[in-house]
Amino acid sequence: MQQVEGFDTLSPKDKIKVFGWYIHVHKGLPSFDNGSIRACFKQLHLTAPDVSVYLPRMAAAKPPELLKERSRYLLPRNVRVDLDKKYGAHQTVVQVSKLLSDLPDRVPDIAERTFLREALACYRAEAFRACIVMSWNLAFDHLLRWILADGTRLSDFNAAINRRFPKKTGISISSIEHFEELKEAEIVDICQTASLISKNTTEILREKLKKRNMAAHPSQVTIQQSQADDVITDLVNNVVLTLV
């Protein structure tokens, strides 16, 4: 709680709110219970108040200072927004935003910079579905241009098309537009068959493509910030900055 100025002078209720905010924002958990709050006090070597009394009372307050869901609690939106303003952005947001912001100096391609700017804007706006989609676009576009940039890589890719997919005859890639004749998953598979990318990179691309598909298609699945963090950092570190 070093970033919370005057924490030691806060009332027990306000300390509980700060701990709830910490659990939501820094641990990425949607809710907390009595034990979670006690653990926060213990971690700071503080004597915990009777949280089994405080939490129900805070939930019963008018207006409520906590929201109760079965045996767990969460901060109301207005309380969380207020704490966000007081104590700043989620540290992960800062780290991922910096990772993306620093990237333009390392990727001279204009198209990749466009994807990058859009991914960063989506992330900062907490549009995590769109962020995942744009991050995939960035990494996949980088992969395609990386294949085209080297004659040997391109030749190996073309030779592997029929080996991996015998029914796909007559396909030969010589420009970025030609890749449209293949599905994204097929391109990843062909890269593996051609030994252009490692087994680990292949698995990363397959996994992130599944997450992109989940984010891009309408569904009731909630996309959390932690999922966007994982997609961005994995694709940037292991694809964009590795395939050079």
Residue frames as qw, qx, qy, qz and C-alpha x, y, z in Angstrom:
[[0.000, 0.883, 0.469, 0.000, 0.00, 0.00, 0.00],
 [0.468, -0.317, 0.044, 0.823, 2.96, 2.31, -0.52],
 [0.119, 0.289, 0.430, 0.847, 1.12, 4.16, -3.28],
 [0.329, -0.739, -0.529, -0.256, -1.80, 4.95, -0.93],
 [0.186, 0.398, -0.336, 0.833, -0.82, 8.14, 0.83],
 [0.374, -0.321, 0.367, -0.789, -1.95, 8.31, 4.45],
 [0.661, -0.109, -0.691, -0.271, -3.03, 4.68, 4.50],
 [0.394, -0.085, -0.769, 0.496, -2.15, 4.19, 8.17],
 [0.131, 0.104, 0.376, -0.911, -4.54, 6.99, 9.20],
 [0.468, -0.134, -0.532, -0.693, -7.53, 5.60, 7.30],
 [0.678, -0.202, 0.389, -0.590, -10.53, 4.23, 9.18],
 [0.471, -0.088, 0.877, 0.021, -11.02, 0.43, 9.18],
 [0.630, 0.589, 0.465, -0.201, -13.81, 0.78, 6.61],
 [0.382, 0.859, -0.240, -0.241, -11.64, 2.84, 4.28],
 [0.194, -0.524, 0.816, 0.148, -8.78, 0.37, 4.65],
 [0.598, 0.198, 0.773, -0.073, -11.16, -2.43, 3.70],
 [0.566, 0.772, 0.165, -0.238, -12.22, -0.47, 0.60],
 [0.145, 0.795, -0.548, -0.215, -8.59, 0.03, -0.39],
 [0.376, -0.262, 0.887, 0.050, -7.88, -3.66, 0.09],
 [0.648, 0.467, 0.576, -0.174, -10.97, -4.49, -1.97],
 [0.430, 0.856, -0.147, -0.247, -9.71, -2.18, -4.71],
 [0.109, -0.628, 0.756, 0.151, -6.29, -3.84, -4.54],
 [0.547, 0.032, 0.836, -0.039, -7.86, -7.28, -4.89],
 [0.617, 0.677, 0.348, -0.196, -9.97, -6.18, -7.87],
 [0.375, 0.895, -0.198, -0.137, -7.33, -4.19, -9.69],
 [0.014, 0.716, -0.697, -0.027, -3.94, -5.63, -8.82],
 [0.407, -0.155, 0.898, -0.067, -4.95, -9.26, -8.33],
 [0.330, 0.109, -0.628, -0.696, -7.58, -9.23, -11.05],
 [0.060, -0.254, -0.952, 0.160, -10.21, -10.95, -8.90],
 [0.220, -0.487, -0.465, -0.706, -13.91, -10.08, -9.34],
 [0.615, -0.663, -0.146, -0.401, -14.78, -10.48, -5.65],
 [0.257, 0.380, -0.725, 0.514, -13.35, -11.12, -2.18],
 [0.685, -0.516, -0.493, -0.146, -14.37, -12.65, 1.13],
 [0.542, -0.831, 0.092, -0.078, -13.53, -12.18, 4.81],
 [0.858, -0.267, 0.220, 0.380, -10.36, -14.23, 4.49],
 [0.583, 0.543, 0.168, 0.580, -9.11, -12.17, 1.55],
 [0.087, -0.893, 0.033, -0.441, -9.37, -8.96, 3.56],
 [0.742, -0.647, 0.170, 0.050, -7.80, -10.50, 6.67],
 [0.855, 0.074, 0.182, 0.479, -4.89, -11.69, 4.51],
 [0.339, 0.747, 0.047, 0.569, -4.30, -8.12, 3.31],
 [0.416, -0.856, 0.155, -0.265, -4.10, -6.83, 6.88],
 [0.885, -0.365, 0.220, 0.190, -1.78, -9.70, 7.81],
 [0.756, 0.412, 0.109, 0.498, 0.49, -9.04, 4.84],
 [0.156, 0.758, -0.111, 0.623, 1.06, -5.50, 6.13],
 [0.449, -0.070, -0.674, 0.582, 1.53, -6.72, 9.71],
 [0.294, -0.283, 0.095, -0.908, -1.62, -4.91, 10.80],
 [0.190, 0.181, 0.868, -0.422, -4.21, -6.05, 13.31],
 [0.162, -0.289, -0.678, -0.656, -7.36, -6.74, 11.37],
 [0.461, -0.085, 0.302, -0.830, -10.71, -5.42, 12.61],
 [0.489, 0.173, 0.830, -0.204, -13.59, -7.89, 12.85],
 [0.165, 0.198, -0.554, -0.792, -14.16, -8.08, 9.11],
 [0.104, -0.324, -0.929, -0.145, -17.00, -10.57, 9.57],
 [0.017, -0.707, -0.535, 0.463, -18.90, -7.66, 11.17],
 [0.029, -0.554, 0.177, 0.813, -17.58, -4.82, 9.00],
 [0.030, -0.044, 0.752, 0.657, -18.26, -6.36, 5.59],
 [0.026, -0.557, -0.822, -0.121, -21.99, -7.11, 6.13],
 [0.087, -0.756, -0.344, 0.551, -22.49, -3.66, 7.67],
 [0.072, -0.441, 0.375, 0.812, -20.78, -1.98, 4.72],
 [0.004, 0.182, 0.840, 0.511, -22.98, -3.97, 2.34],
 [0.107, -0.660, -0.739, 0.078, -26.10, -2.96, 4.28],
 [0.160, -0.445, -0.119, 0.873, -25.19, 0.76, 4.35],
 [0.356, 0.776, 0.512, 0.092, -27.31, 3.29, 2.43],
 [0.801, 0.442, -0.302, -0.266, -25.87, 3.75, -0.15],
 [0.968, -0.200, 0.074, 0.132, -23.94, 0.44, -0.01],
 [0.104, -0.837, 0.510, 0.167, -20.19, 0.63, 0.44],
 [0.139, -0.264, 0.928, 0.225, -19.85, -2.98, -0.71],
 [0.753, 0.112, -0.253, -0.598, -22.02, -5.24, -2.84],
 [0.499, -0.266, 0.803, -0.187, -22.69, -8.77, -1.61],
 [0.713, 0.266, -0.483, -0.433, -22.89, -11.79, -3.89],
 [0.875, -0.173, -0.452, 0.013, -23.64, -14.91, -1.86],
 [0.730, -0.598, -0.113, 0.309, -20.76, -15.16, 0.61],
 [0.590, 0.011, 0.145, 0.794, -18.47, -12.78, -1.28],
 [0.003, 0.871, 0.226, -0.437, -18.22, -9.02, -1.80],
 [0.549, 0.316, 0.295, 0.716, -17.19, -6.51, -4.41],
 [0.118, -0.381, -0.138, 0.907, -16.82, -2.76, -4.60],
 [0.407, 0.777, 0.441, -0.192, -19.67, -0.75, -6.15],
 [0.614, 0.519, 0.234, 0.547, -18.64, 0.94, -9.37],
 [0.015, -0.940, -0.012, -0.341, -18.71, 4.44, -7.90],
 [0.647, -0.710, 0.258, 0.104, -16.38, 3.40, -5.06],
 [0.821, -0.005, 0.353, 0.450, -13.98, 1.68, -7.42],
 [0.435, 0.736, 0.191, 0.482, -13.93, 4.62, -9.84],
 [0.265, -0.943, 0.098, -0.176, -13.19, 6.98, -6.96],
 [0.743, -0.517, 0.356, 0.233, -10.30, 4.79, -5.78],
 [0.747, 0.360, 0.306, 0.467, -8.98, 4.50, -9.35],
 [0.197, 0.896, 0.051, 0.395, -8.83, 8.29, -9.52],
 [0.477, -0.848, 0.220, -0.074, -7.07, 8.52, -6.18],
 [0.668, -0.494, 0.531, 0.168, -4.51, 5.78, -6.57],
 [0.113, 0.600, -0.606, -0.509, -3.83, 5.63, -10.27],
 [0.772, 0.304, -0.391, -0.398, -3.95, 3.08, -13.04],
 [0.971, -0.166, 0.169, -0.008, -3.52, -0.63, -12.59],
 [0.329, -0.671, 0.566, 0.348, 0.24, -1.34, -12.65],
 [0.607, 0.138, 0.724, 0.297, -0.31, -3.96, -15.36],
 [0.412, 0.851, 0.324, 0.019, -2.00, -1.34, -17.52],
 [0.086, -0.919, 0.304, 0.237, 1.06, 0.87, -17.08],
 [0.491, -0.389, 0.713, 0.314, 3.44, -1.96, -17.98],
 [0.575, 0.386, 0.683, 0.233, 1.51, -3.19, -21.02],
 [0.282, 0.939, 0.178, -0.080, 0.87, 0.34, -22.26],
 [0.196, -0.812, 0.456, 0.307, 4.60, 1.04, -22.00],
 [0.584, -0.078, 0.749, 0.304, 5.39, -2.17, -23.84],
 [0.495, 0.653, 0.546, 0.175, 3.11, -1.10, -26.68],
 [0.077, 0.985, 0.015, -0.157, 4.17, 2.53, -26.59],
 [0.350, -0.673, 0.548, 0.353, 7.86, 1.60, -26.87],
 [0.741, 0.170, 0.624, 0.181, 7.25, -0.74, -29.79],
 [0.525, 0.839, 0.128, -0.071, 7.05, 1.80, -32.69],
 [0.053, -0.843, 0.506, 0.175, 10.78, 2.47, -32.41],
 [0.414, -0.314, 0.844, 0.129, 11.37, -1.22, -33.08],
 [0.516, 0.403, 0.742, 0.143, 8.87, -1.82, -35.88],
 [0.069, -0.325, 0.261, 0.906, 9.42, 0.50, -38.84],
 [0.035, 0.321, 0.812, 0.487, 6.51, -0.88, -40.88],
 [0.250, -0.128, 0.024, -0.959, 3.70, 1.68, -41.16],
 [0.662, -0.259, -0.518, -0.476, 0.89, -0.92, -41.23],
 [0.624, -0.229, -0.667, 0.336, 2.15, -2.48, -38.01],
 [0.123, 0.004, -0.342, 0.932, 2.28, 0.93, -36.36],
 [0.466, -0.230, -0.246, -0.818, -1.38, 1.43, -37.26],
 [0.736, -0.291, -0.601, -0.112, -2.36, -1.87, -35.62],
 [0.498, -0.080, -0.552, 0.664, -0.23, -0.94, -32.63],
 [0.104, -0.145, 0.149, -0.973, -1.86, 2.45, -32.11],
 [0.637, -0.270, -0.343, -0.636, -5.32, 0.89, -32.28],
 [0.723, -0.211, -0.637, 0.164, -4.40, -1.90, -29.86],
 [0.318, -0.017, -0.455, 0.831, -3.01, 0.65, -27.39],
 [0.315, -0.206, -0.036, -0.926, -6.08, 2.88, -27.69],
 [0.730, -0.279, -0.497, -0.377, -8.38, -0.09, -27.07],
 [0.635, -0.143, -0.630, 0.423, -6.38, -1.25, -24.06],
 [0.133, 0.037, -0.346, 0.928, -6.36, 2.16, -22.42],
 [0.486, -0.174, -0.132, -0.846, -10.10, 2.47, -23.01],
 [0.423, -0.101, 0.822, -0.368, -10.60, -0.97, -21.40],
 [0.800, 0.360, -0.091, -0.471, -12.07, -2.27, -24.66],
 [0.443, -0.458, 0.767, 0.078, -10.37, -5.60, -24.10],
 [0.773, 0.365, 0.518, -0.003, -12.21, -7.53, -26.82],
 [0.510, 0.860, -0.022, 0.025, -11.11, -5.03, -29.44],
 [0.189, -0.813, 0.550, 0.044, -7.63, -4.93, -27.92],
 [0.682, -0.164, 0.707, 0.092, -7.21, -8.69, -28.34],
 [0.711, 0.601, 0.360, 0.057, -8.41, -8.50, -31.96],
 [0.298, 0.933, -0.198, 0.040, -6.03, -5.66, -32.82],
 [0.403, -0.661, 0.630, 0.061, -3.11, -7.34, -31.04],
 [0.766, 0.117, 0.618, 0.132, -3.67, -10.45, -33.12],
 [0.569, 0.807, 0.149, 0.054, -3.83, -8.32, -36.28],
 [0.048, -0.903, 0.424, 0.042, -0.51, -6.74, -35.35],
 [0.525, -0.430, 0.729, 0.094, 1.25, -10.05, -34.72],
 [0.750, 0.323, 0.573, 0.075, -0.28, -11.91, -37.67],
 [0.459, 0.888, -0.012, -0.002, 0.50, -9.10, -40.11],
 [0.190, -0.795, 0.572, 0.077, 4.06, -9.12, -38.77],
 [0.694, -0.123, 0.705, 0.087, 4.28, -12.89, -39.38],
 [0.704, 0.607, 0.365, 0.057, 3.11, -12.55, -43.00],
 [0.278, 0.938, -0.206, 0.027, 5.50, -9.72, -43.78],
 [0.439, -0.626, 0.641, 0.068, 8.33, -11.62, -42.09],
 [0.776, 0.157, 0.596, 0.131, 7.71, -14.57, -44.43],
 [0.572, 0.786, 0.205, 0.112, 7.67, -12.29, -47.49],
 [0.090, -0.949, 0.282, 0.104, 10.81, -10.40, -46.46],
 [0.314, -0.534, 0.760, 0.197, 13.14, -13.34, -47.12],
 [0.615, 0.360, -0.504, -0.488, 13.26, -15.33, -50.35],
 [0.276, 0.164, -0.941, 0.106, 14.29, -18.54, -48.65],
 [0.262, 0.160, 0.716, -0.627, 11.51, -18.31, -46.05],
 [0.595, 0.372, 0.004, -0.712, 8.97, -17.60, -48.78],
 [0.528, 0.328, -0.722, -0.304, 10.18, -20.53, -50.88],
 [0.099, 0.048, -0.942, 0.318, 10.06, -22.86, -47.89],
 [0.418, 0.247, 0.486, -0.726, 6.52, -21.67, -47.08],
 [0.639, 0.376, -0.265, -0.616, 5.28, -22.26, -50.63],
 [0.422, 0.263, -0.863, -0.095, 6.86, -25.70, -50.73],
 [0.033, 0.023, 0.876, -0.481, 5.14, -26.63, -47.47],
 [0.542, 0.102, 0.066, -0.832, 1.63, -25.68, -48.59],
 [0.779, 0.133, -0.458, -0.406, 0.99, -28.92, -50.48],
 [0.395, 0.153, -0.852, 0.306, 2.85, -31.00, -47.93],
 [0.148, 0.070, 0.655, -0.738, 0.55, -29.82, -45.19],
 [0.562, 0.441, 0.401, -0.573, -2.62, -29.51, -47.28],
 [0.381, -0.040, 0.790, 0.480, -2.39, -31.81, -50.35],
 [0.311, 0.668, 0.670, 0.086, -5.74, -30.61, -51.71],
 [0.037, 0.921, 0.057, -0.384, -4.58, -26.99, -51.90],
 [0.671, 0.111, 0.434, 0.591, -3.02, -27.08, -55.33],
 [0.336, 0.658, 0.336, 0.584, -2.07, -24.09, -57.41],
 [0.304, -0.946, -0.108, -0.015, -1.52, -21.76, -54.46],
 [0.692, 0.116, -0.119, 0.703, 1.74, -19.82, -54.52],
 [0.260, -0.902, -0.233, 0.255, 2.37, -16.82, -52.29],
 [0.584, 0.258, 0.077, 0.766, 4.28, -13.85, -53.67],
 [0.044, -0.445, 0.040, -0.894, 2.47, -10.87, -52.09],
 [0.168, -0.012, 0.668, -0.725, 0.58, -10.06, -48.91],
 [0.644, 0.126, -0.025, -0.754, -2.75, -10.34, -50.75],
 [0.609, 0.180, -0.735, -0.239, -2.07, -13.96, -51.76],
 [0.049, 0.082, -0.869, 0.486, -2.24, -15.06, -48.13],
 [0.548, 0.057, 0.219, -0.805, -6.00, -14.43, -48.29],
 [0.711, 0.146, -0.572, -0.383, -6.32, -17.76, -50.11],
 [0.542, -0.032, -0.788, 0.290, -5.45, -19.48, -46.85],
 [0.558, -0.759, -0.273, -0.196, -7.07, -19.41, -43.43],
 [0.128, -0.825, 0.436, -0.336, -5.09, -17.95, -40.57],
 [0.793, -0.381, 0.458, -0.126, -4.86, -21.30, -38.80],
 [0.912, 0.349, 0.133, 0.168, -3.65, -22.92, -42.04],
 [0.361, 0.821, -0.289, 0.334, -0.89, -20.33, -42.37],
 [0.443, -0.679, 0.523, -0.265, 0.32, -21.09, -38.85],
 [0.921, -0.064, 0.384, -0.028, 0.27, -24.84, -39.62],
 [0.769, 0.595, -0.021, 0.233, 2.21, -24.33, -42.87],
 [0.036, 0.852, -0.426, 0.302, 4.82, -22.26, -41.05],
 [0.681, -0.467, 0.541, -0.160, 5.31, -25.15, -38.64],
 [0.928, 0.247, 0.268, 0.075, 5.55, -27.70, -41.48],
 [0.575, 0.741, -0.130, 0.321, 8.14, -25.49, -43.20],
 [0.735, -0.321, -0.255, 0.541, 10.09, -25.21, -39.90],
 [0.205, 0.653, 0.041, 0.728, 9.88, -21.43, -40.11],
 [0.375, -0.634, 0.253, -0.627, 8.77, -21.05, -36.50],
 [0.074, 0.245, -0.901, 0.351, 9.45, -23.05, -33.36],
 [0.356, -0.387, -0.848, -0.068, 7.04, -25.40, -31.67],
 [0.194, -0.472, -0.530, 0.677, 6.56, -22.88, -28.84],
 [0.120, 0.253, -0.153, -0.948, 5.80, -20.04, -31.25],
 [0.317, -0.167, -0.770, -0.528, 3.35, -22.27, -33.09],
 [0.318, -0.472, -0.794, 0.212, 1.50, -23.07, -29.87],
 [0.083, -0.415, -0.269, 0.865, 1.42, -19.39, -28.88],
 [0.219, 0.114, -0.406, -0.880, -0.09, -18.43, -32.23],
 [0.357, -0.289, -0.836, -0.299, -2.67, -21.23, -32.11],
 [0.269, -0.487, -0.684, 0.471, -3.71, -20.34, -28.57],
 [0.009, -0.403, -0.111, 0.908, -3.93, -16.62, -29.29],
 [0.236, -0.057, -0.612, -0.753, -5.90, -17.23, -32.49],
 [0.327, -0.453, -0.829, -0.021, -8.49, -19.10, -30.41],
 [0.197, -0.542, -0.448, 0.683, -8.65, -16.16, -27.99],
 [0.067, 0.192, -0.278, -0.939, -8.98, -13.74, -30.91],
 [0.288, -0.256, -0.771, -0.508, -11.87, -15.78, -32.29],
 [0.311, -0.534, -0.733, 0.283, -13.55, -15.84, -28.88],
 [0.133, -0.483, -0.202, 0.841, -13.14, -12.06, -28.52],
 [0.072, 0.130, -0.450, -0.880, -14.23, -11.28, -32.08],
 [0.315, -0.309, -0.778, -0.447, -17.44, -13.29, -32.14],
 [0.477, -0.450, 0.078, -0.751, -20.57, -12.25, -30.20],
 [0.626, -0.178, -0.749, 0.124, -20.90, -14.27, -27.02],
 [0.536, -0.792, -0.123, -0.267, -21.73, -13.96, -23.33],
 [0.814, -0.137, -0.214, 0.522, -18.12, -14.68, -22.39],
 [0.184, -0.980, 0.023, 0.074, -16.63, -11.81, -20.41],
 [0.722, 0.420, -0.187, 0.516, -13.18, -10.70, -21.56],
 [0.553, -0.788, -0.098, 0.252, -11.07, -9.64, -18.59],
 [0.101, 0.932, -0.345, -0.036, -8.06, -7.34, -18.54],
 [0.564, -0.482, 0.661, 0.109, -5.86, -10.26, -17.53],
 [0.778, 0.334, 0.513, 0.146, -6.77, -12.02, -20.79],
 [0.427, 0.898, -0.001, 0.108, -5.81, -8.96, -22.81],
 [0.293, -0.817, 0.494, 0.058, -2.55, -8.68, -20.84],
 [0.729, -0.166, 0.646, 0.155, -1.69, -12.27, -21.71],
 [0.700, 0.588, 0.369, 0.167, -2.47, -11.89, -25.42],
 [0.220, 0.964, -0.138, 0.064, -0.60, -8.60, -25.83],
 [0.343, -0.755, 0.555, 0.058, 2.55, -9.52, -23.93],
 [0.764, -0.050, 0.625, 0.153, 2.82, -13.00, -25.46],
 [0.666, 0.647, 0.322, 0.186, 2.31, -11.85, -29.05],
 [0.133, 0.968, -0.206, 0.061, 4.53, -8.79, -28.76],
 [0.411, -0.691, 0.592, 0.045, 7.40, -10.54, -26.98],
 [0.630, -0.141, 0.753, 0.123, 7.29, -13.89, -28.77],
 [0.623, 0.554, 0.508, 0.218, 6.19, -12.94, -32.28],
 [0.265, 0.956, 0.072, 0.101, 6.66, -9.25, -33.11],
 [0.171, -0.886, 0.431, 0.004, 10.00, -8.84, -31.33],
 [0.700, -0.295, 0.637, 0.132, 11.27, -12.37, -32.04],
 [0.700, 0.423, 0.498, 0.288, 10.60, -12.78, -35.77],
 [0.017, 0.895, -0.141, -0.423, 13.05, -10.24, -37.16]]
